[in-house]
């Protein structure tokens, strides 16, 4: 039996995506990126701001000790045995100062996520109005964003935002 030669037919339909399908995928990726990038920036800024809490942990402990011994808050760094607070720095924290009523002001440096106009965070002991133990700074620490030069409130560390 002889095989008849049959014409070779090729499928002329090409596989792949159309231009419209590719444009839809690009648009979806663009929308997702526009939502994700600001959230990531806030997350990064909160992580950097939390360094302010970590750097000042020893200073806050010294303030609590001073209060337990003197039943009063220190007004200067020398009250708690520091000549200056230059040792309280970190990768993103450039300086720490101690003011009246143990108000700790943390200044973030240029390499942080904060610009130079809004790079401050304050931490202050929460002292009760009563006498003795009820007046102790052991009630907690309140951190906030100062009205002038403060970091944006949504970029305060989670521990700070919970206290407010």
N, C-alpha and C positions, 0 to 999 in steps of 0.2 A: 504494500500500500504506500502510496506516495503522499508525502505531506505537502499540503498546499501552502505556499508561502502566504502568510497573512501580513497585511500591512502593520507596521509597528505604530501603535498609537501612543502618544505620550500625553501625560496629563499636563496641560498648559497652565493650570491653576498653581500659582506660586504660594508657598507657605509664608507665614510671618504676620506681623501686626500692621495694621493700617496706620496712617499718619494720625488720624483722629484718636485711635486707641492709645497711641503713644502720648499724645497731648493730654489726654485724660489722666494717664498715669502720672505725668509730670505735674499736672495741676493738683492732684491728690497729695503728692509728695510735698509740694509747696505749701499747701494748707497745713499739713502735719508739722512741717518745719516751723511755720509761723507760730504755731501753738507751743511747740517744744522748746524753742530757743529761749524765750523769756522765762519760762519755768526753770530751765537749766541755769540761767544767769542768776535768778533769785536763790536757787539752791546753793550755787557756788558762793554767792555773797553771804548767805547765812552761815555757811561753813567757815568762811573767813572771819566773820564777826564773832563766831563762837570762840575763836582764839583769844578774844578779849577776856572772856570768862576764865579760860584756862590760864592765861598769863597772870591774871590778878588773883588767882586762888590763894597763893601764899600771903599776899597783902591783905586779903579779906580775912584770913585766919588770924593774922597779927592784929587786925582791928578788933576782931571778936575777943581775943585775949586781952587786949588793952581795955576793952569795955568791961570785961568780967572782973578785972582788977581795980579799975577806977570808977566804974559806974558812970562813965562819960565817954563820948566819942572823941577820938583825936582830931585835931584841926590841921596838923602839919605832919609831914613824914618823919620829922625828928622826934615827935611825940612817941612814935612806935619804934624808934631806933634806926631810921634810915637817914643817911646824909642826903641822898637823892634817890629817885626811883628809876634811874637809868638801866638797872638790871631787868626791869619788867618790860621787855620788848620781845618781839617774835618775828616771824616771817612777814606778817601783815600788820602787826601792831608796831607803830614807830615810837610812841611814848605813852606814859601813864603819869597822871598828876593826882594829888590828893588835896582836896579843898575842905572848906568848913563842913562840919557835921559828917566827916568821913565820906564826902562825895568823891568818888573815883571817876576820873575822866580818861577814857581811852581814846587815843588818836590813832587812826589807821593810816598807813603810809601810802606812797604813790603807786606801789605795785599791787595794791589791793583792788577790789572791785568797786571801791568808793572813790568819787572824785574829791578834790581838795576842798570843795565848798560844803560837802556833806560827808564828813569822815569822823564824826565824834559819837561816842556812846558813853552814857553815864551809868554808874552802878553805885547804889547807896543802900546802907543797911536799913531795913524796915524795923523801926524801934517803936515799941508800944508806949502808950501814954502813962502807964501805971508806974509803980515802983518795983524795984527788985527784978525778979526773973521775967516779969511781964514786959519789962522795958528792954530786954536783951536783944541784941541784933541777931540772935539765933532765930528770931521770928522769920528771918529770910532776908534776901537781898532783892532789891527792885532795880532792874536795869531798864533804861529808857533811851529815847532819842531826844537830845536837847532841841528846843525850839529853833535855835540858831546853830547851824552847822551840823545838825544831827543826821545820822544815816537814816534812810527811809524806813518807816515803821515795819513794812513788810519784809525787810531784810534783817531785822533783829533776830538773834538766835531763838530757837524754839523755847528755851528756858526763860528767856526774857519776855517773850510775848505772852507766855502763860501767866506770868506774874502780874501783868498789867490788866 
